[in-house]
Amino acid sequence: MTDTMALLPQRLRAAGITDVVSVEPATGGLAATAGVVRRAGGEPVFVKVFDEPPSDDAFSAEAEGLAALRTLGGVATPDVLLAGPDLLVLSVLRPRPTTERFWEQLARSLARLHTGTTHPRFGWRRDNWLGRRRQVNTWTDDGFEFFAQHRLLRWLPEPPRPGGARRRGPGGVGAARRPAARAAARAPRVPHAR
C-alpha cells in the first residue's frame, strides 16, 4: 500500500472504523486519495481523504451536495455515511456500464435534474469544492451569467495544476472572456427556473 493509500485506513481508525480488511485504490481523482475499503464487519465503503484538506468544510460541502442530489432523485447517488474535515465515507455504487444507452440515460437524467429546479435564482447557499479549488456558487438572477462567471471564467485566473496540460492560446484570459460575453448577450432570455 502506498503512503497516500495508507491514509485511508489511518483516517478510518481515527473515526472509529477499525475493521478494515483491504483497500482497493480508486483512479481518476485529481485531489483526494480514494479507494474502496473492504471491511470484516460490514459492507464495503468508498473512502476519500485529503492529505491536507483545502478547507475544514470541503467534505461537509460535498456531503450536502450529495444529499441535495439524492433528494431531487434521478441519478444514482451514494449514501453519506460519515463526513469529517479530512475524511468522507460513502456507500459503494455499482460500476457504471460502458454502453451508449447508459450515457443517453444519464444525459436525460441530468437534464431532468436541471429542469426540475424550484428556485428563482441560480447558485447554491454555499460555495463548495472542486478538488482543492473553491467552486464559487454566489446567487445570480441570470443562469447564463451564473454559468459564464462561476463555471467558466472563474477558473481562468487559477494557476495550472502541476503536471497539467492546460494552455492558453493567443489573447490569454481576454480571449476567453469575449466569447463568453457574446454568448451571454445572444442567449435568449428565459424565465426563472420553476
Salt bridges, closest charged atoms under 4 A:
ASP19 OD1 - ARG39 NE 2.94
GLU24 OE1 - ARG38 NH2 3.59
ASP51 OD1 - ARG132 NH2 2.67
ASP57 OD2 - ARG126 NH2 3.39
GLU62 OE2 - LYS48 NZ 2.95
GLU64 OE2 - ARG125 NE 3.03
GLU64 OE1 - ARG126 NH1 2.94
ASP79 OD1 - ARG70 NH2 2.82
ASP86 OD2 - ARG11 NE 3.38
ASP141 OD1 - ARG121 NE 3.00
ASP142 OD2 - ARG189 NH1 2.40
GLU158 OE1 - ARG133 NE 3.30
GLU158 OE2 - ARG154 NH1 2.68
